[in-house]
Amino acid sequence: MMSHMKLEEKLKKHAGEFSPVIPFDPAKDHFYQFDFTSRNKELKSEQIADTEQFGSYIQSKLAQHHCRYGIGGYNEHRTLYARSKHFSVPLRSPERRAGATEILEEEKPRRLHLGIDIWGPAGTWVMSPLDAIVHSFAFNNNDSDYGTTIILTHNIDGIGFHTLYGHLSLNSIKNLRAGKRVGKGEVFTEFGMRFENGNWPPHLHFQIIKDLEEWDGDYPGVCNYEERAKWLENCPDPDLILDLNKFIISK
């Protein structure tokens, strides 16, 4: 447990040494920061519920601000999760697939986002920020779930941790196997289309996880607000690795 407490410190120590997770040119590419909280009065619930309309909204904002990508979401209380019953179902232990019924959270809607989303075209390459092995992968095919998901395991100065990549292409896991080595900067997946990414406009969900517990091919990316301290402690700010917030344009 003590090593987990030092992860953020180690990531800060190695800032600037990680490979970009997506292809971009720091000299000219900027990121538009999306706000999917109740403060965004421009985006209507009917647009969020319809993936085509939601995708059009994403694209129009990126075009309007001349941005290649959109970004945001860490520790954000998002009203958009009302689009699916998936975020109103209580989380259960990883053994739930074997019929266990232990509830990890009370039956409250999950709205607090634990990762960073990067919005961009389907097919956008995704690279590993540092050397890794594939921990697990799955096709989490609930409505508004991750869709195709890959979890990598890393080690930094003797501290092990994981990164999760959601909303990927099914082709990404076609010949994948647990234990496969992935090199720093290696392209290992890509943004998926709506039929394979949980029915979302194309984007990447990137999340750091200290303790994966018994989860395999999946880990909650959204928690209920009352449980935020526990979940955020285990899922530190992804920008410690991404280092992309400095490229966000002013609205």
C-alpha positions in Angstrom: 0.0 0.0 0.0 2.9 2.4 0.7 4.1 2.0 -2.8 0.7 3.0 -4.1 0.9 6.3 -2.1 4.1 7.2 -4.0 2.8 6.6 -7.6 1.8 10.2 -8.2 5.2 11.4 -6.9 7.0 9.0 -9.3 4.9 10.1 -12.3 5.7 13.7 -11.6 9.4 12.8 -11.3 9.3 11.3 -14.8 7.1 14.0 -16.3 8.1 14.7 -19.9 9.5 11.1 -20.4 6.3 9.4 -21.4 5.5 8.7 -25.0 2.4 10.6 -26.4 -0.7 8.3 -26.2 -2.1 9.8 -29.4 -0.4 11.3 -32.5 -0.3 15.1 -32.4 2.0 18.0 -33.2 2.8 20.1 -30.1 3.7 23.0 -32.4 0.3 23.3 -34.0 -2.3 21.0 -32.5 -4.6 22.3 -29.7 -7.3 20.6 -27.6 -10.8 21.9 -27.1 -12.0 21.3 -23.5 -15.5 19.8 -23.4 -17.7 20.4 -20.4 -20.3 17.7 -19.9 -21.6 18.9 -16.6 -24.9 20.7 -15.8 -23.0 24.0 -16.5 -23.2 23.3 -20.2 -26.6 24.6 -21.2 -25.8 24.4 -24.9 -25.8 20.6 -25.0 -29.3 19.3 -24.7 -30.3 15.9 -23.2 -31.9 14.8 -26.5 -28.6 15.5 -28.3 -26.7 13.4 -25.8 -29.2 10.5 -26.1 -28.8 10.4 -29.9 -25.3 9.3 -30.8 -25.5 10.9 -34.2 -26.5 14.3 -32.8 -23.9 14.0 -30.0 -21.2 13.2 -32.6 -22.3 16.2 -34.7 -22.0 18.4 -31.6 -18.5 17.2 -30.9 -17.4 17.7 -34.5 -18.9 21.2 -34.7 -17.1 22.4 -31.6 -13.8 21.0 -32.8 -14.3 22.7 -36.2 -15.4 25.9 -34.7 -12.2 26.1 -32.5 -9.9 24.6 -35.2 -8.9 21.8 -32.9 -7.8 18.3 -33.9 -9.0 16.8 -30.7 -11.3 17.4 -27.7 -10.4 16.6 -24.2 -11.6 16.6 -20.6 -13.6 14.8 -18.0 -11.3 13.8 -15.0 -13.2 14.3 -11.7 -16.1 15.7 -13.7 -19.7 15.2 -12.5 -21.3 14.5 -15.8 -25.0 14.8 -16.5 -24.5 12.9 -19.8 -24.5 9.5 -18.1 -28.3 9.8 -17.7 -28.3 8.7 -21.4 -28.0 5.0 -20.3 -29.4 2.7 -17.6 -25.9 1.3 -17.4 -24.8 4.0 -15.1 -27.8 3.4 -12.7 -27.0 -0.2 -12.1 -25.0 -0.9 -8.9 -21.4 -2.0 -9.3 -20.7 -5.5 -8.3 -17.6 -7.4 -7.5 -15.6 -8.8 -10.5 -16.9 -12.3 -9.6 -20.4 -11.1 -10.7 -19.9 -12.9 -13.9 -19.9 -16.1 -11.9 -23.1 -15.3 -10.2 -21.9 -13.4 -7.1 -24.2 -10.7 -5.8 -21.9 -8.6 -3.6 -22.7 -4.9 -4.2 -19.7 -2.5 -4.0 -21.8 0.6 -4.2 -25.2 1.6 -3.1 -27.8 1.8 -5.8 -27.2 5.4 -6.8 -26.6 6.8 -10.2 -22.9 6.9 -11.2 -21.9 10.3 -12.7 -18.3 11.1 -11.6 -15.8 10.4 -14.3 -12.5 8.8 -13.3 -10.5 9.1 -16.6 -9.7 11.6 -19.3 -11.5 11.4 -22.6 -9.8 12.4 -25.9 -12.3 13.0 -28.7 -11.2 12.5 -32.3 -11.7 10.5 -35.5 -12.4 6.7 -35.4 -9.1 4.9 -36.3 -6.9 7.4 -34.4 -3.8 5.5 -33.3 -3.2 4.9 -29.6 0.3 4.3 -28.3 1.6 3.0 -25.0 3.1 5.8 -22.8 5.8 3.4 -21.5 6.8 -0.2 -21.7 4.0 -2.5 -20.7 2.5 -5.9 -20.8 -1.2 -6.6 -21.7 -3.0 -7.4 -18.4 -6.4 -8.1 -19.9 -9.0 -7.1 -22.5 -12.7 -7.5 -23.2 -15.6 -6.4 -25.3 -17.8 -4.7 -22.7 -20.8 -4.4 -25.0 -23.4 -2.7 -22.7 -25.0 0.4 -24.0 -22.7 3.4 -23.2 -20.1 1.0 -21.7 -16.5 0.9 -22.8 -17.1 -1.4 -25.8 -13.6 -2.7 -26.7 -11.3 -2.3 -23.7 -7.6 -3.0 -23.1 -5.7 -2.8 -19.8 -1.9 -2.5 -19.7 0.4 -3.1 -16.7 3.5 -0.9 -16.2 6.3 -0.5 -13.7 7.9 2.8 -12.8 10.8 2.8 -10.3 9.6 -0.5 -8.9 5.9 0.6 -8.6 3.4 -1.4 -10.6 0.2 0.2 -11.9 -2.2 0.0 -14.8 -3.6 2.1 -17.6 -7.0 1.4 -19.1 -8.0 2.2 -22.7 -11.7 2.2 -23.5 -13.9 2.7 -26.6 -11.5 1.0 -29.0 -11.9 -0.9 -32.2 -12.7 -4.6 -32.1 -9.8 -5.2 -34.5 -7.5 -4.1 -31.7 -8.1 -7.3 -29.7 -8.5 -9.7 -32.6 -5.1 -11.4 -32.1 -4.2 -10.0 -28.7 -3.2 -12.1 -25.7 -2.6 -11.4 -22.0 1.1 -11.1 -21.2 2.0 -9.7 -24.6 4.7 -7.0 -24.4 4.0 -3.5 -25.7 6.9 -1.2 -26.1 6.9 2.5 -25.2 5.5 4.5 -28.1 4.2 1.4 -29.8 0.8 1.6 -31.5 -1.3 -1.1 -30.0 -4.9 0.0 -30.6 -7.1 2.7 -32.2 -10.3 4.6 -31.5 -13.4 2.5 -32.3 -16.6 3.3 -34.2 -19.9 3.5 -32.4 -20.9 -0.2 -33.0 -17.8 -1.4 -31.2 -17.1 1.4 -28.7 -20.2 1.3 -26.5 -22.3 3.5 -28.9 -20.4 6.7 -28.4 -19.0 9.3 -30.8 -15.3 8.2 -31.3 -13.0 8.9 -28.5 -10.5 7.3 -26.1 -11.1 6.9 -22.4 -7.7 6.8 -20.6 -7.5 6.0 -16.9 -4.7 5.3 -14.4 -5.4 2.6 -11.9 -3.2 1.8 -8.9 -5.0 -1.4 -7.7 -7.0 -3.3 -10.2 -8.1 -5.7 -7.5 -9.8 -8.7 -9.2 -11.0 -6.9 -12.3 -10.2 -8.4 -15.6 -10.8 -6.6 -18.9 -12.9 -4.0 -17.1 -12.7 -1.5 -14.3 -15.2 1.3 -13.4 -14.6 4.5 -15.2 -17.5 6.3 -13.5 -18.5 6.2 -9.8 -21.2 7.7 -7.7 -20.4 11.1 -6.2 -20.6 10.0 -2.6 -17.8 7.4 -3.2 -15.5 9.8 -5.1 -12.7 10.0 -2.5 -12.1 6.3 -2.6 -12.2 6.0 -6.4 -10.1 9.1 -7.1 -7.4 8.0 -4.7 -7.1 4.8 -6.7 -7.3 6.6 -10.1 -5.0 9.6 -10.1 -5.2 12.4 -12.7 -4.4 10.9 -16.1 -2.7 14.1 -17.2 0.3 13.1 -15.0 1.0 10.8 -18.0 -0.8 12.5 -20.9 0.5 16.0 -20.2 -2.1 17.4 -22.6 -3.9 20.0 -20.5 -1.2 22.5 -21.4 -2.4 22.3 -25.0 -6.0 23.2 -24.2 -7.2 26.4 -25.9 -9.0 29.2 -24.1 -12.7 29.2 -25.0 
